[in-house]
């Protein structure tokens, strides 16, 4: 506030258009309208809380984070328009996740922008786009991923499939880079870990266009699947499990994004023991008093949402640490400080692998149960760690083929 | 066997839902010559109003009240909006309803929020009706069948077997003569528009909890509703019914069968090894209505049952 007032005063006094403000601007480019707008709202709230808490505790080396919100509308071209607008507004730290196709477009734009504007570089915090290629063949020095990629998330799920001794697996997903990543990872990992497991179905459906999933669910039932693996998220996730519940499908659904808003509500009691998802932790695990205060503050401030996106809080904490280590908010020193950074998170130690900018962390397979302290979607159901669902950071990590190009 | 039964059942239900959504649009077009772009928005309003009424009282009240409210709103739109614009011709009407889409969209976001509301199937209907080949058939889907059939029957009866229906049909062909005979033609148009919107509202009540009630539902349903109406022949109720059922069956059948392009064009030498050969029929399911539309328009520009020159 003081910074803004000062800029205004300076602008008036000098007649200048503005002054480099000391605020560290975070440009939120995620989708706030359309079929996946709900997810974008939920992830935004977590950033709002994280930013306010960091600022209240003295900011980043004395300077506050300022969260600037742009609606990317879920379309790559619109994300790029908003990116340009944000760059003009002086934003150099970007937040985007909800759609690997969006993040891929932005990474491409960042690579070009940074090459053309030395000294003005910008970087991207990806807190959810999980297509493997973003830290593999298309890895970029300007991109940091704070969520497990498709291979890692599916690794935790296939581990669980093997541990539980399921025999017939059905894989269903959205027909774009992310859904295909999940399907390929599931098929190849299962073949490697337990060749006896049979893949009874491998289906891709159009993204955000299917209204009635009943025909898909009936195919799953007819195939005699013991368990379903899906990478669906947003509306495709909710509608899929809703159809499954309506059709009386009782096999477990192992998901990557089953924790997103509305899924538990859509399934209702049928979710117990049926819905699973992999995450960096959940609030019903043994958590510290500090974490409990954070979750309570979140749920008091945003009663419509659950505290699901812990990674967003972690990402900003690490960004803050990196800026303080670098002694500057400029993208190159911050990126160099983030590379290889280790951090003690609530749910275990994490490391931002320098090779590919992929966060390595413990992963947990969660399921739905009743009678828990923290519930989901305003139901009496909540997320709890599934038995044998913990996967250590080292076990969760997968090798990378990224050949990172670093600036001089 | 089970594949065929499921495809038929799901296709019937999806087709009937599509017909419920598009019948109002084709009714309005055939009676008034107005192509109402905001039709899907009235569908969305129906779902949201049903959610609000169901929260306050019961689903059964919502089933009756929400379409009535949407219908009244539609009449107000006709009375104070469309009628004024009408004098400036069809382009002005199109633009007006086009703008209305955005207005309703924003209003819904302001009133009910940007995220989905938890509009649930009523407890009384939330049970499996029967089990078919290991999959439950929910009672609510049977309920959709009943409501759609009742709506279809009532619509046919009113238009073809009542005096009001005769007047409405007459007003379409000879509005001046009907006016001279002492009927209030503007009032007839207003009620037709209202009824059309109410039908969309009813579809919203049923569709909102079958699928998801969120601000994106209008934008998602808009194109498919137009495909149904154009495919059936603009202004033809019977055509819209046929088109809706056709799309319903084809789309669900496409999902149910495990064929890829390689299977279909095997004779032409297409194999799984090529990019084209790997495309599965199921993944094309959402494109089928549009493909059908293009094909029918090429072969028969007036649509399946269309008589009207537009």
Interface residues (C-beta under 8 A of the other chain):
Chain A: X32 X33 X34 X35 X37 X38 X41 X42 X175 X203 X204 X205 X206 X208 X209 X210 X211 X212 X214 X215 X216 X217 X218 X219 X221 X222 X235 X238 X239 X246 X247 X248 X249 X261 X262 X265 X304 X377 X378
Chain B: X2 X3 X6 X7 X10 X13 X14 X109 X113 X114 X115 X116 X118 X128 X131 X133 X134 X135 X136 X137 X138 X140 X141 X210 X211 X212 X214 X215 X216 X219 X220 X252 X255 X256 X280 X282 X283 X285 X286 X287
